[in-house]
């Protein structure tokens, strides 16, 4: 504010002497000026008062329901008869929609049902694993658990991996090797990934307790 008060007399002096001195005009053009399009003036110009329908509840002091929908394309089903000429064909179209009888409801429901997508059906459950196959998969899993993994056995006997895990388990040595491999992978994690994995464990615990 103080700088503006000091610059304004200088601008008046340079304006008077700009016609006689070219150096003064050059100095005048190099001094910055504030234009009309400032932020506060633009915001003040764009500040539009609300519609009078929004001020009805505040003036009356009672709570009201304000129906002020946005502008949209006109529809023949929502155009009042007051705005339609008597010879307008949209009157008949609107009237047929307003005066529908209950006899039209079953037809409309059947037509809407025919347009629905097909029903999703769950795949049928298969019980195709015999007792002999269960003993065989247990033997294969005990002999070479690295080769005969859960997914390999499920693919061979055409069953779910969950069923394989229910029927047979790997030996202690294989489980120890898997734990060591997992610990080696976790040792390469950085602080961000470790914190994310701990946060996932906390969310899982809260989810099982129905606290999330």
C-alpha positions in Angstrom: 0.0 0.0 0.0 2.8 2.4 0.9 4.6 1.6 -2.4 1.5 2.4 -4.4 1.2 5.8 -2.7 4.8 6.6 -3.6 4.5 5.4 -7.2 1.3 7.2 -8.1 2.8 10.8 -7.9 5.7 9.6 -10.0 3.3 8.2 -12.6 1.5 11.6 -12.8 4.7 13.4 -13.3 5.9 11.1 -16.0 2.6 11.3 -17.8 2.8 15.0 -18.1 6.4 14.9 -19.4 6.0 11.8 -21.6 5.1 14.0 -24.6 8.3 16.0 -24.5 10.8 13.4 -23.3 11.1 10.0 -25.0 13.1 8.6 -22.0 10.2 9.3 -19.7 7.8 7.4 -21.9 10.2 4.4 -21.9 10.4 4.5 -18.1 6.6 4.8 -17.9 6.1 1.7 -20.1 8.5 -0.3 -18.0 6.7 0.4 -14.7 4.2 -2.4 -13.9 0.5 -1.5 -13.5 -2.4 -3.3 -12.0 -5.0 -4.4 -14.6 -8.7 -4.7 -14.2 -8.6 -8.5 -14.2 -7.5 -9.2 -10.6 -8.5 -12.2 -8.6 -10.7 -10.4 -6.2 -12.5 -8.4 -8.9 -13.1 -11.5 -11.0 -14.5 -13.4 -8.0 -16.7 -10.4 -7.2 -18.0 -10.3 -10.7 -18.8 -14.0 -10.8 -20.5 -14.0 -7.4 -24.2 -14.5 -8.4 -27.0 -14.3 -5.9 -29.0 -17.5 -5.3 -32.3 -18.1 -7.0 -35.3 -16.6 -5.1 -36.8 -20.1 -4.7 -33.9 -21.0 -2.4 -34.7 -18.1 -0.1 -38.3 -19.0 0.5 -37.6 -21.3 3.5 -35.4 -18.8 5.2 -37.9 -15.9 4.9 -40.9 -18.0 6.1 -39.1 -19.6 9.0 -40.5 -23.0 8.2 -38.8 -26.1 6.7 -39.9 -26.6 3.1 -39.1 -29.0 0.3 -37.5 -27.1 -2.6 -38.0 -28.7 -6.0 -35.4 -27.0 -8.2 -34.2 -29.6 -10.7 -31.4 -28.9 -13.2 -32.3 -28.0 -16.8 -32.7 -31.0 -19.1 -34.2 -32.0 -22.4 -37.9 -31.8 -22.5 -39.9 -35.1 -22.5 -43.3 -35.8 -23.9 -44.2 -37.7 -20.7 -43.4 -34.7 -18.5 -44.7 -31.8 -20.6 -47.9 -30.3 -19.0 -50.9 -29.9 -21.2 -50.9 -26.2 -20.4 -47.8 -25.7 -22.6 -49.1 -27.8 -25.5 -51.5 -26.7 -28.2 -54.8 -28.5 -28.5 -53.8 -30.0 -31.9 -50.4 -31.2 -30.6 -50.1 -35.0 -31.0 -48.1 -35.2 -27.8 -51.3 -34.7 -25.9 -52.4 -38.2 -26.9 -49.0 -39.8 -26.2 -49.0 -38.2 -22.7 -52.6 -39.1 -22.1 -52.0 -42.8 -22.9 -49.2 -42.9 -20.4 -51.1 -41.3 -17.7 -54.3 -43.4 -18.1 -52.7 -46.9 -18.1 -54.9 -49.6 -16.6 -54.0 -52.5 -14.4 -54.5 -54.9 -17.4 -51.3 -53.4 -18.9 -49.1 -54.3 -15.9 -48.7 -58.1 -16.6 -47.8 -57.4 -20.2 -45.2 -54.8 -19.2 -43.7 -57.1 -16.5 -43.4 -59.9 -19.0 -41.8 -57.7 -21.6 -39.4 -56.3 -19.0 -38.5 -59.8 -17.9 -37.8 -60.9 -21.4 -35.2 -58.0 -21.7 -33.3 -59.2 -18.6 -29.9 -60.8 -19.0 -29.7 -64.6 -18.6 -29.6 -66.0 -15.1 -26.2 -66.8 -13.7 -26.0 -70.4 -12.5 -23.3 -71.8 -10.3 -21.3 -74.7 -11.8 -22.5 -78.1 -10.5 -20.4 -79.7 -7.7 -18.4 -82.7 -8.7 -17.8 -85.7 -6.4 -15.5 -87.6 -8.7 -12.6 -88.5 -6.4 -12.6 -92.0 -5.0 -10.9 -93.4 -1.9 -8.1 -95.0 -4.0 -7.3 -91.6 -5.6 -7.1 -89.9 -2.2 -4.6 -92.5 -1.1 -2.6 -92.1 -4.3 -2.5 -88.3 -4.0 -1.3 -88.6 -0.4 1.5 -90.9 -1.5 2.5 -88.5 -4.3 2.4 -85.6 -2.0 4.6 -87.3 0.6 7.2 -88.6 -1.9 7.8 -85.4 -3.9 6.0 -82.3 -2.6 8.0 -79.9 -4.8 6.9 -81.6 -8.0 3.4 -82.6 -6.9 2.1 -79.3 -5.6 -1.5 -78.5 -4.6 -2.3 -77.1 -8.0 -0.7 -80.0 -9.9 -2.7 -82.5 -7.9 -5.9 -80.6 -8.4 -5.3 -80.4 -12.1 -4.5 -84.2 -12.3 -7.6 -85.3 -10.3 -9.9 -82.6 -11.6 -10.9 -81.2 -8.2 -10.5 -78.0 -6.2 -7.2 -77.1 -4.6 -9.0 -76.7 -1.3 -10.0 -80.4 -1.4 -6.3 -81.3 -1.9 -5.3 -79.3 1.1 -8.0 -81.1 3.2 -6.9 -84.6 2.1 -3.1 -84.5 2.3 -0.3 -82.4 3.8 3.3 -82.0 2.9 6.2 -83.3 5.1 7.9 -81.3 7.8 11.0 -80.8 5.7 9.1 -79.3 2.8 7.2 -76.9 5.2 10.5 -75.8 6.7 12.0 -75.1 3.3 8.9 -73.1 2.4 9.1 -71.1 5.6 12.8 -70.3 5.0 12.1 -69.2 1.4 9.3 -66.9 2.6 11.5 -65.4 5.3 14.2 -64.7 2.7 11.7 -62.9 0.6 10.5 -60.9 3.5 14.0 -59.9 4.4 14.3 -58.1 1.1 11.2 -56.0 1.8 11.7 -52.3 2.5 10.1 -50.3 5.3 7.1 -49.2 3.2 6.2 -52.7 2.1 6.7 -54.1 5.6 4.4 -51.4 7.1 1.8 -52.2 4.4 1.8 -55.9 5.2 1.5 -55.2 8.9 -1.4 -52.9 8.2 -3.1 -55.6 6.1 -2.8 -58.1 9.0 -4.4 -55.6 11.4 -7.3 -55.0 8.9 -7.8 -58.7 8.5 -7.9 -59.2 12.3 -10.5 -56.4 12.6 -12.5 -57.8 9.8 -12.7 -61.2 11.5 -13.8 -59.5 14.7 -16.5 -57.6 12.7 -14.9 -54.3 13.9 -14.2 -52.9 10.4 
